[in-house]
Amino acid sequence: MDRVSSFDEPLKKLLGGATARVMAEHLDLHTVGDLLHHYPRRYEERGKLTALADLPLDEHVTVVAQVADARILMFNNGRGKRLEVTLTDGSGRLQLVFFGHGVHKPHKELLPGRQAMFAGKVSVFNRKMQLAHPTYQLLDASDADEATEAVDAFAGRLLPIYPACKQLDSWRIAKAVDAVLPSAQDAVDPLPAALREGRGFPPLPEALLKVHRPQTKADIEDAKARLKWDEAFVLQVALARRRYADTQLPAAARRPVADGLLDAFDAKLPFTLTEGQEKVSKEIFDDLATEHPMHRLLQGEVGSGKTMVALRAMLAVVDAGGQAAMLAPTEVLAQQHHRSITEMMGELAEGGMLGGSDQGTKVVLLTGSMGTAARRQALLDLITGEAGIVIGTHALIEDKVQFHDLGLVVVDEQHRFGVEQRDALRSKGKQPPHLLVMTATPIPRTVAMTVFGDLETSVLDQLPAGRSPIASHVVPAKDKPHFLARAWERVREEVENGHQAYVVCPRIGDDAEEEKKGKAKKKAAEEDPDKRPPLAVVEIADELRKGALAGLTVEVLHGRMHPDEKDDVMRRFAAGDVDVLVATTVIEVGVNVPNATAMVIMDADRFGVSQLHQLRGRVGRGSAPGLCLLVSEAHEASPARARLSAVAATLDGFELSRIDLEQRREGDVLGQAQSGVRSSLRMLTVIDDEEVIAAAREEAVAIVAADPELEHLPELRTVLAALLDKDREEYLDKG
């Protein structure tokens, strides 16, 4: 048998069509290899039961327990019957219910004293935990001797509990695994023998056997260590090969010219760059001076001066005769960047031809909602090279957009851009342009190594001089309404002292469709206050104008407004003509108004940790201290409140991103754009396995440096090819 083919065998050949279909549709398992890599989520020690006391609500669970009693109840004047079974495991009790025709078999089988495995979704009825119509498997035999034997065989075993779905219980998955387990012998081992022996790992077939059918707990640990390492290593080899291939690509070196645009810009800066900005700029300029494309990730706290670093890189490229493009995730942000960059550059942004003696260049904006004439002019300036710098949304990626000589692409807020978009823009250069990716979401080192593993990383971690501290507090609106009243007083005080404030809400609330949903939710909310819809910009602005902030200029800003209208509001807010801006998260990135000192975030528990941190970064940008109030009706003991307290307790974005990751697990963090990574990680968790990832990266770099094509490691090449099937290969190509 060919070594790969048994792993590629479709499941329906071995398991039959119906089971294979459920596995494909609900668990995304298609081949023997997929199923062998569908590892148990945990293991039950038979005899040691899942404590019934710890059952999570609303989740599919598998429990092993003993029947305490069973009784049939009649209802509907004897027309309907219901079987109620009480289970016990010493820690607690659980009720099972079966209805109608479904009661006969369990009534005969689930007799007091019998032990069985039960699976179903936990719900609450009459204040008691219950499983309705669970599936079950008896764990004893009718004959007493057989029963003892079965229990003995059973008690010693570790029982794998698989990630399951409603259509397929854990033990049916276990039976399917039994059917394919012999194929584990054909597993292609990606680890070079020297590496495997050096680290004392079992061979792969043995690891697969131990993870699915462990005899001891030590088996599980052995198998997990090996399988985690495989995942980290194969991924890091893929990324290392990617980085190696990039160093082989040609790119035009872009070196700044003496007395050019960059020098002229630096000369008119009213402040000196921070040490961090100097250091990161040097890393970037060194990359730009090489003949292969820079791929760098620039992480910096909100307000650490990333835009300044990126702008200086763009000016250096214009000096060297190229063009630079900055890609922003939203129109508001593109306009904001365009405004702040032209302001920073002054008359240098009004130049004639590229590299002209008057040192200036044109800085153009390109977004989807521009008028035809303005758009035509912008496109013309790009193709002639008149514009050295263009700032835009994904409208920049369209086929119509052509450059004279694209030398550098700066991507702002990477986590909102798919790799495809990054790639489309890169393909517009005569040769691959240099790439600088910026993010204000601090990314822990391991995630950076995994998700952005094909990028070199620079970190800006000091705030520029003159930035002020931000005080953050949680306002428990439900328990202490007078705290909320005091919050609005604080906003008024800030405005009286000549400053401005933001109020952020999760929802817009001006749309008929939304209104309908809102009304339905409001009705639900009257019955259950926890179900009320999130607070809306339009409603809150109205309430504030009439109530707590009467007499102040209160304006709204959200994504559904016409671009000109948005621009107008932002301009007036920046000019100080608006006291309070009530907005959605459109202000989350890039809005820069140094005079805004206070921010009130309504329903703060509805935002993620890093989002709150981003929002908070909009205040305290000037010399006056900032204030951020997180308003929430969440219960004091809830995880949501714990999250808010964590945000209030620290301004360190890296610390918060760790908390965020631990709460959300990495699926959301790796995000859709990184689906190639996500779908290949089954055992490895990016947060907890930092040492494994770092060590695997080191080994991978060494191996690729010595043998870029992996000619001497055919097994590793085979496994990589399987991991990087079409879409994942593309994902890595586009990184």
C-alpha positions in Angstrom: 0.0 0.0 0.0 1.3 3.5 -0.8 2.4 5.3 2.3 0.2 8.3 1.9 -2.8 6.7 0.3 -4.2 4.9 3.4 -4.4 8.3 5.1 -6.1 9.8 2.1 -8.7 6.9 2.0 -12.2 8.5 2.1 -14.1 7.6 5.3 -17.1 6.3 3.5 -15.1 3.3 2.3 -14.5 2.2 5.9 -17.4 3.6 7.9 -20.4 3.5 5.5 -22.1 6.5 3.8 -24.3 7.8 6.6 -21.6 8.1 9.3 -19.1 9.5 6.8 -21.6 12.1 5.7 -22.3 13.3 9.3 -18.5 13.4 9.9 -18.0 15.5 6.8 -20.9 17.9 7.3 -20.6 18.5 11.1 -17.0 17.8 12.0 -15.2 18.5 8.8 -13.6 15.1 8.7 -13.3 13.5 5.3 -10.4 11.1 5.2 -8.8 8.4 7.4 -6.1 10.9 8.2 -8.6 13.6 9.3 -10.2 11.1 11.7 -6.9 10.0 13.2 -6.1 13.6 13.9 -9.5 14.2 15.5 -8.1 13.8 19.0 -10.0 13.1 22.2 -10.9 16.3 24.1 -10.4 14.6 27.4 -10.4 11.1 29.0 -12.7 9.6 31.6 -11.2 7.2 34.0 -13.8 4.5 34.2 -15.0 4.2 37.7 -13.9 7.9 38.2 -16.9 9.7 36.8 -17.5 13.2 35.5 -18.8 14.9 38.5 -22.5 15.5 37.9 -22.0 18.5 40.2 -19.9 20.3 37.6 -22.1 19.9 34.5 -22.0 23.0 32.2 -25.4 24.3 31.0 -26.3 24.2 27.3 -23.3 22.0 26.4 -23.2 18.5 24.9 -21.8 16.3 27.7 -20.9 12.6 28.2 -21.3 11.3 31.7 -20.8 7.9 33.3 -23.3 7.3 36.1 -25.5 4.9 38.0 -29.3 4.7 37.8 -30.7 5.6 41.2 -34.4 5.2 40.3 -36.7 5.3 37.3 -40.5 5.9 37.2 -43.1 6.4 34.5 -45.5 9.3 34.9 -48.7 9.9 33.0 -50.0 13.2 31.9 -52.8 14.6 29.6 -55.3 12.3 31.4 -53.2 9.3 30.8 -52.8 9.9 27.1 -49.1 10.9 27.4 -46.4 9.1 29.3 -43.0 10.3 30.5 -40.1 8.2 31.9 -38.0 10.0 34.5 -34.7 8.5 35.5 -32.5 9.8 38.3 -28.7 9.3 38.0 -26.1 9.6 40.7 -22.4 9.5 40.8 -21.7 10.5 44.4 -21.1 14.1 43.5 -24.6 15.0 42.5 -27.8 13.9 40.8 -29.0 14.4 37.2 -32.5 13.8 35.8 -33.1 12.1 32.4 -36.5 12.4 30.7 -37.9 10.3 27.8 -41.3 10.9 26.2 -43.9 9.1 24.1 -42.8 6.0 22.2 -39.2 6.7 23.3 -39.8 5.4 26.8 -40.1 1.6 26.2 -36.5 0.6 25.6 -34.9 2.8 28.3 -37.7 1.7 30.7 -36.6 -1.9 30.2 -32.9 -1.2 30.3 -32.3 1.6 32.8 -33.0 -0.3 36.0 -31.8 1.0 39.4 -28.2 0.0 40.1 -27.2 -0.2 36.4 -24.3 1.8 35.1 -24.2 3.5 31.7 -22.7 6.2 29.7 -25.1 9.0 28.7 -24.7 11.8 26.2 -27.0 14.8 25.6 -27.4 18.5 26.1 -27.7 19.8 29.6 -30.8 21.9 30.3 -32.6 23.1 33.4 -36.2 22.2 34.1 -38.0 23.1 37.3 -34.6 24.3 38.7 -33.1 20.9 38.2 -30.4 19.9 35.7 -31.7 17.4 33.1 -30.9 15.6 29.8 -33.9 15.1 27.6 -33.8 12.0 25.4 -30.1 11.3 25.9 -28.4 8.5 23.9 -26.8 6.0 26.2 -24.7 2.9 26.2 -25.0 0.3 29.0 -21.8 -0.6 30.8 -22.7 -3.9 32.3 -24.1 -7.3 31.2 -27.2 -9.1 32.4 -25.4 -12.2 33.5 -23.7 -11.6 36.9 -20.3 -13.2 36.1 -20.2 -11.4 32.7 -21.1 -8.2 34.5 -18.3 -8.5 36.9 -15.9 -9.2 34.1 -17.2 -6.3 32.0 -16.9 -3.9 35.0 -13.3 -5.1 35.7 -12.3 -4.7 32.1 -14.0 -1.4 32.1 -12.8 0.0 35.3 -9.1 -0.1 34.4 -9.5 1.7 31.0 -9.2 5.3 30.1 -12.2 6.3 28.1 -11.5 8.8 25.3 -14.2 11.5 25.0 -14.2 13.0 21.5 -15.3 16.5 20.4 -18.8 15.4 19.2 -21.9 16.9 17.7 -25.6 16.3 18.2 -25.7 13.9 15.3 -22.8 11.8 16.5 -22.0 10.9 20.1 -18.5 10.5 21.4 -18.6 6.7 21.6 -19.8 6.4 18.0 -16.8 8.4 17.0 -14.7 6.1 19.2 -16.0 3.1 17.3 -15.2 4.8 14.0 -11.7 5.5 15.3 -11.3 1.8 16.1 -12.1 1.0 12.5 -9.4 3.3 11.1 -6.8 2.8 13.8 -4.8 0.1 12.0 -4.0 2.7 9.3 -2.0 4.6 11.9 0.8 2.2 11.1 1.1 3.9 7.7 1.6 7.4 9.1 4.3 9.4 7.4 6.6 10.7 10.1 7.5 14.4 9.4 10.2 14.6 12.1 13.8 14.0 11.0 15.0 10.9 12.9 17.8 12.7 14.6 15.4 15.4 15.9 12.9 12.8 17.1 15.5 10.7 18.9 17.2 13.8 20.3 14.0 14.9 22.0 12.9 11.4 23.0 9.6 11.4 21.1 7.8 8.1 20.3 7.4 7.3 16.5 4.2 8.8 15.0 2.2 5.5 14.7 2.8 4.8 18.3 1.8 8.4 19.3 -1.5 8.1 17.4 -2.2 4.8 19.1 -1.5 6.2 22.5 -3.6 9.3 22.1 -6.6 7.4 21.0 -6.3 4.2 23.1 -4.0 5.0 26.1 -3.4 2.4 28.7 -2.0 4.9 31.2 -1.9 8.6 31.8 1.8 8.6 30.9 0.7 7.3 27.4 -1.5 10.4 27.0 1.3 12.8 28.0 3.8 11.1 25.7 1.4 11.3 22.7 0.4 14.9 23.4 4.0 16.1 23.6 4.8 14.4 20.3 1.7 15.6 18.4 2.0 19.1 19.7 5.6 19.2 18.5 4.6 17.9 15.1 2.0 20.7 14.6 4.4 23.5 15.7 7.3 22.1 13.7 5.5 21.5 10.4 3.9 25.0 10.6 7.2 26.6 11.4 9.0 24.8 8.6 6.3 26.1 6.2 6.8 29.7 7.5 10.6 29.4 7.4 10.4 28.2 3.8 8.2 31.2 3.1 10.7 33.6 4.6 13.5 31.9 2.7 11.6 32.2 -0.6 11.0 35.9 0.1 14.7 36.5 0.5 15.2 35.0 -3.0 12.6 37.4 -4.6 14.0 40.5 -6.3 13.0 44.0 -5.1 14.3 47.4 -5.8 16.5 48.7 -2.9 15.0 52.0 -1.8 17.6 54.2 0.0 16.8 57.8 1.2 18.6 60.6 -0.6 20.7 63.2 1.3 18.8 66.5 1.4 15.7 64.9 0.0 12.1 64.8 1.1 12.8 62.9 4.3 15.5 65.3 5.5 13.2 68.3 4.7 10.4 66.6 6.7 12.7 65.8 9.6 14.0 69.3 9.7 10.5 70.7 10.2 9.4 68.3 12.9 8.5 70.2 16.1 9.7 67.3 18.3 12.4 64.6 18.4 11.6 61.0 17.8 11.6 58.6 20.7 14.4 56.1 21.1 11.9 53.4 20.1 10.9 55.2 16.9 14.6 55.7 16.1 15.4 52.0 16.6 12.4 50.7 14.6 13.0 53.3 11.8 16.6 51.9 11.5 15.3 48.3 11.2 12.9 49.5 8.5 15.5 51.5 6.6 17.9 48.6 6.7 15.3 46.3 5.2 14.4 48.9 2.5 18.0 49.1 1.4 18.2 45.4 0.5 17.4 43.9 -2.9 14.7 41.6 -1.6 11.2 42.7 -0.3 10.9 43.8 3.4 8.2 41.9 5.3 7.9 43.5 8.6 5.2 43.7 11.3 5.2 46.9 13.3 3.4 46.5 16.6 2.8 49.6 18.7 0.5 50.7 21.4 -2.2 53.1 20.4 -0.4 56.5 20.3 3.1 55.1 20.2 3.8 57.0 17.0 3.5 54.2 14.4 2.1 56.5 11.8 5.1 58.7 12.1 7.5 55.8 11.6 5.5 54.6 8.6 5.4 58.1 7.1 9.1 58.4 7.3 9.5 55.1 5.5 7.1 56.2 2.8 9.1 59.5 2.4 12.4 57.5 2.1 10.8 55.4 -0.7 9.6 58.6 -2.6 13.1 60.0 -2.2 14.4 56.9 -3.9 12.1 57.4 -6.9 9.3 55.0 -5.9 5.7 55.4 -4.6 4.2 54.3 -1.3 0.6 53.1 -0.7 -1.1 53.0 2.7 -4.1 50.7 3.1 -6.6 51.5 5.8 -9.6 49.3 6.9 -12.3 52.0 6.7 -13.0 55.2 4.9 -13.1 57.2 8.1 -9.7 56.0 8.9 -8.3 56.5 5.4 -9.6 60.1 5.5 -8.1 60.6 9.0 -4.7 59.3 7.9 -4.8 61.5 4.8 -5.6 64.5 6.9 -3.0 63.9 9.5 -0.3 63.0 7.0 -0.9 66.1 4.8 -1.0 68.2 8.0 2.3 66.7 9.2 4.0 67.3 5.8 2.6 70.8 5.2 3.8 72.3 1.9 5.9 69.1 1.3 2.5 67.4 0.4 1.9 69.8 -2.4 4.8 68.9 -4.7 4.9 68.6 -8.4 6.7 65.7 -10.1 8.2 62.8 -8.2 11.7 63.7 -7.0 11.3 67.2 -8.3 13.7 69.8 -7.1 11.0 71.5 -5.0 11.2 68.4 -2.7 7.5 68.0 -2.4 5.2 65.3 -3.6 1.5 64.8 -4.0 -0.4 62.9 -1.3 -3.7 61.6 -2.7 -6.7 59.9 -1.1 -8.5 57.1 -2.9 -11.7 55.6 -1.5 -14.8 53.9 -2.9 -17.2 56.8 -2.3 -15.2 59.5 -4.0 -16.8 61.5 -6.8 -15.9 60.5 -10.4 -13.8 63.6 -11.2 -11.8 63.4 -8.0 -11.3 59.7 -8.5 -10.2 60.1 -12.1 -7.6 62.7 -11.0 -6.3 60.5 -8.2 -5.9 57.6 -10.6 -4.1 59.8 -13.1 -1.7 61.1 -10.4 -0.8 57.5 -9.5 -0.1 56.3 -13.0 2.0 59.3 -13.9 3.9 59.2 -10.7 2.8 62.7 -9.8 1.5 61.3 -6.4 4.3 59.8 -4.3 2.0 58.7 -1.6 -1.6 57.3 -1.8 -3.8 56.5 1.1 -6.9 54.5 0.6 -9.3 51.7 1.5 -9.5 48.4 -0.4 -10.5 50.6 -3.4 -6.7 50.7 -3.9 -6.8 47.0 -4.8 -9.2 47.3 -7.7 -7.9 46.4 -11.2 -8.3 49.9 -12.5 -5.7 51.3 -10.0 -2.2 51.4 -11.6 1.0 52.8 -10.2 4.0 54.4 -11.8 6.4 52.5 -9.6 5.0 51.0 -6.3 7.9 50.6 -3.9 6.2 50.2 -0.4 2.9 49.0 0.9 1.9 49.9 4.4 -1.1 48.0 5.8 -2.8 49.5 8.8 -4.6 47.3 11.3 -3.7 44.0 9.7 -6.2 41.9 11.6 -9.0 43.4 9.4 -7.3 42.6 6.1 -7.4 39.2 4.5 -4.1 38.0 3.1 -5.7 38.1 -0.4 -6.1 41.8 -0.2 -2.5 42.3 0.9 -1.4 40.2 -2.0 -3.5 42.0 -4.6 -1.9 45.3 -3.7 1.6 43.8 -3.8 1.1 42.5 -7.3 0.8 46.1 -8.5 4.5 46.7 -8.3 6.9 46.1 -11.3 8.8 44.0 -8.7 7.3 42.9 -5.4 7.2 46.1 -3.3 8.4 46.2 0.3 5.6 45.5 2.9 5.1 47.0 6.3 2.2 45.8 8.3 1.1 47.8 11.3 -1.1 46.8 14.2 -2.1 48.6 17.5 -3.4 45.3 18.9 -0.5 44.0 20.9 0.1 40.4 19.8 1.8 38.1 22.3 5.1 36.7 21.0 3.8 33.2 20.3 0.9 34.5 18.2 3.2 36.7 16.3 5.5 33.7 15.7 2.5 31.6 14.5 0.1 33.9 12.7 2.6 36.4 11.4 5.5 33.9 11.3 6.4 35.0 7.8 7.0 38.6 9.0 9.9 40.0 11.0 8.6 41.9 14.0 9.4 45.4 15.4 7.8 46.6 18.6 7.2 50.3 19.6 6.6 50.1 23.3 7.2 53.6 24.7 4.7 56.4 24.4 5.9 59.7 22.9 6.7 62.5 25.3 3.7 64.6 26.1 1.2 61.7 26.1 -0.8 61.7 29.3 -1.9 58.9 31.6 -5.4 57.6 31.3 -7.5 56.7 34.4 -10.0 53.9 33.8 -13.0 53.0 36.0 -15.8 50.5 35.8 -19.3 52.1 36.3 -21.8 49.4 37.5 -24.9 51.1 36.2 -27.3 48.5 37.5 -26.1 48.1 41.1 -25.2 51.8 41.5 -27.2 54.1 39.2 -25.8 57.2 41.0 -22.4 56.2 39.6 -23.7 56.7 36.1 -25.2 60.1 37.0 -21.7 61.0 38.3 -20.1 59.8 35.0 -22.2 62.3 33.1 -21.2 65.1 35.6 -17.6 64.2 34.9 -18.1 64.6 31.2 -19.7 68.0 31.8 -16.7 69.0 34.0 -14.3 68.1 31.2 -16.2 70.2 28.7 -16.4 73.1 31.1 -12.6 72.9 31.4 -12.3 73.4 27.6 -12.0 69.7 26.7 -14.2 67.3 24.7 -15.6 63.8 25.2 -16.5 60.6 23.3 -19.5 58.4 24.2 -19.3 54.9 22.5 -22.3 52.6 21.9 -22.4 49.1 20.4 -25.3 49.8 18.0 -26.4 52.5 15.6 -30.2 52.2 16.0 -31.6 54.3 13.1 -32.6 51.5 10.8 -36.1 50.2 10.3 -34.9 46.6 10.3 -32.9 47.2 13.4 -35.8 49.0 14.9 -38.0 46.0 14.4 -35.4 43.7 16.0 -34.9 46.4 18.7 -38.7 46.4 19.6 -38.8 42.6 19.7 -35.7 42.6 22.0 -37.2 45.4 24.1 -40.3 43.3 24.7 -38.0 40.3 25.6 -36.0 42.7 27.8 -39.1 43.6 29.8 -39.6 39.9 30.6 -35.9 39.3 31.1 -33.6 42.3 31.7 -30.5 40.4 30.6 -32.0 40.2 27.0 -32.3 43.9 26.3 -30.7 45.0 23.0 -27.3 46.8 23.2 -27.6 50.6 23.6 -27.7 52.6 20.4 -25.9 55.7 19.3 -29.0 57.5 18.1 -31.1 56.9 21.2 -28.3 57.7 23.7 -27.4 60.9 21.9 -31.1 61.9 22.1 -31.3 61.1 25.8 -28.1 63.1 26.6 -29.2 66.2 24.6 -32.5 66.2 26.5 -31.1 65.2 29.9 -27.7 64.8 31.5 -25.8 66.9 28.8 -28.4 69.4 27.9 -26.9 72.6 26.6 -23.8 70.9 25.2 -23.2 70.3 21.5 -23.8 66.6 21.1 -23.2 65.0 17.6 -23.4 61.4 16.3 -20.9 59.5 14.1 -21.5 56.0 12.7 -20.8 53.8 9.7 -24.1 54.3 8.0 -23.8 58.1 7.6 -22.9 59.6 4.2 -19.1 60.0 3.9 -19.3 63.8 3.5 -21.5 64.0 6.6 -19.0 61.8 8.6 -16.2 64.0 7.4 -18.0 67.1 8.4 -18.7 65.8 11.9 -15.1 64.7 12.4 -13.7 68.0 11.1 -16.0 70.0 13.5 -15.1 67.7 16.4 -11.3 68.1 15.6 -11.8 71.8 15.4 -13.4 71.9 18.9 -16.9 72.9 17.7 -18.5 69.7 19.0 -18.4 69.0 22.8 -19.5 65.4 22.8 -19.3 62.8 20.0 -21.6 59.8 20.4 -20.2 57.1 18.1 -20.0 53.5 17.3 -16.5 51.8 17.1 -15.8 53.7 13.9 -13.6 55.8 16.1 -11.7 52.8 17.4 -8.7 53.2 15.1 -6.8 56.3 14.1 -9.1 59.1 15.2 -6.8 61.7 16.6 -8.2 64.6 18.6 -5.7 65.6 21.3 -8.3 67.9 23.0 -10.6 64.9 23.8 -10.0 63.8 27.3 -13.0 61.7 28.4 -14.6 58.6 27.0 -17.7 56.8 28.3 -18.2 53.4 26.8 -21.8 52.2 27.2 -22.5 48.4 27.5 -18.7 48.0 27.7 -19.1 44.3 28.5 -20.3 43.9 24.8 -16.8 44.7 23.5 -13.7 42.6 23.5 -10.7 43.4 25.7 -8.4 44.6 22.9 -11.3 46.6 21.4 -11.8 48.5 24.7 -8.1 49.1 24.9 -8.1 50.5 21.4 -11.0 52.7 22.1 -9.5 54.0 25.3 -6.4 55.0 23.3 -8.4 57.8 21.7 -8.3 60.0 24.9 -5.3 61.4 26.7 -3.6 62.1 23.4 -2.7 65.7 24.5 -1.2 67.2 27.6 -4.3 66.8 29.8 -4.9 63.5 31.5 -7.4 61.1 30.0 -10.4 59.5 31.7 -12.2 56.3 30.5 -15.4 55.1 32.1 -16.6 51.6 31.3 -20.4 51.5 31.9 -21.9 48.0 32.3 -24.9 46.3 33.7 -23.1 43.0 34.0 -23.4 41.2 37.3 -20.5 41.8 39.7 -19.4 38.1 39.7 -19.7 37.6 36.0 -16.7 36.9 33.6 -17.7 40.1 31.7 -17.2 42.2 34.8 -13.9 40.5 35.5 -12.8 41.4 31.9 -13.7 45.1 32.4 -11.9 45.2 35.8 -8.8 43.8 34.0 -9.0 46.6 31.4 -9.4 49.2 34.1 -6.5 47.8 36.0 -3.8 48.1 33.4 -2.7 50.2 30.4 -0.3 47.6 29.2 -1.7 46.3 25.9 0.5 43.2 25.9 -0.8 42.2 29.3 -4.4 42.8 28.1 -3.9 40.8 25.0 -2.8 37.8 27.1 -6.0 38.1 29.2 -8.0 38.5 26.0 -6.4 35.4 24.5 -6.9 33.3 27.6 -10.6 34.2 27.6 -11.3 33.8 23.9 -8.8 31.0 23.1 -6.9 31.6 19.9 -9.6 30.7 17.3 -10.9 34.2 17.2 -7.4 35.7 17.4 -6.0 33.7 14.5 -9.1 34.8 12.7 -10.6 33.8 9.4 -7.7 35.3 7.4 -5.4 32.8 9.1 -7.6 29.8 8.5 -4.7 27.8 7.1 -3.1 27.9 10.5 -6.3 27.3 12.4 -7.3 24.2 10.5 -3.9 22.6 11.0 -3.7 23.1 14.8 -5.6 20.4 16.7 -3.4 19.8 19.8 -1.3 23.0 20.0 -2.6 26.0 21.8 -0.8 29.2 20.8 -1.1 30.7 24.2 0.1 27.9 26.4 2.7 26.3 24.2 5.2 29.1 23.9 8.3 27.0 24.6 7.2 24.4 22.0 6.6 27.0 19.3 9.9 28.8 20.0 11.9 25.6 20.0 10.2 24.3 16.9 10.9 27.6 15.1 14.6 27.4 15.9 14.8 23.8 14.6 12.8 24.8 11.5 15.0 27.7 10.7 18.1 25.6 10.9 16.7 22.8 8.8 15.5 25.2 6.0 18.8 27.1 6.0 20.7 23.8 5.5 18.2 22.3 2.9 15.7 24.8 1.6 14.0 22.3 -0.8 14.0 19.6 1.9 15.6 17.2 -0.6 17.0 15.0 2.2 13.7 15.0 4.2 11.1 13.4 1.8 8.7 12.6 4.6 8.7 16.1 5.9 8.1 17.3 2.3 5.1 14.9 1.9 3.5 16.1 5.2 4.0 19.7 4.2 2.4 19.1 0.9 -0.6 17.6 2.6 -0.9 20.5 5.1 -0.4 23.1 2.4 -3.1 21.8 0.1 -4.3 24.5 -2.4 -5.9 27.0 -0.1 -3.4 26.8 2.7 -0.5 27.1 0.3 -2.2 30.3 -1.0 -2.6 31.5 2.6 1.1 31.2 3.2 2.0 32.6 -0.2 0.0 35.7 0.6 1.4 36.2 4.1 
